[in-house]
Amino acid sequence: MVAVKNKKDINGMQLEAQELSDELTTRAREKQLIQPDGRGRILIPGLKGVEVVQVEALNDYEFIVRRMSTIPEREQWLWNNADAMVSVQRGLAQAKAGEFADAPSMDDDDWLEDDKE
């Protein structure tokens, strides 16, 4: 166990001494030896249900594996359009706060008619 008197920052998380000790112990347990199968494949613990990973080779014997997510092609335009993304996020925040546009009056149906002018 690590004795720490003040708050420390690990990967952006503010942790008290006990939490820091628990975090370091957990990280130490995450290392384990894994044998490749007959076809050279390995099963990485903790990746159950993950569809895509990115593997970065640091050198001949070290790799970084990152979980990735995929975006359907029909939705990709939103992620590529910053203005549209800001608008969607604003709308979601307004909906969460209960801010909705007023519904049109059903007594006045002029808004239903096409402009014939």
Residue pairs with C-beta under 8 A, 6 or more apart in sequence:
1 21
1 25
2 20
2 21
2 24
3 17
3 21
4 17
4 20
4 21
5 17
6 17
7 14
7 15
7 16
8 15
8 20
9 15
10 20
10 23
10 24
13 23
15 23
32 45
34 42
34 43
34 44
34 45
35 42
36 42
44 53
44 65
47 53
47 65
47 67
50 67
51 69
51 70
52 67
52 68
52 69
52 70
53 65
53 66
53 67
53 68
54 65
54 66
54 68
55 63
55 64
55 65
55 66
56 63
56 64
56 65
56 66
57 63
58 64
71 79
77 84
78 84
78 85
78 88
79 85
94 100
104 111
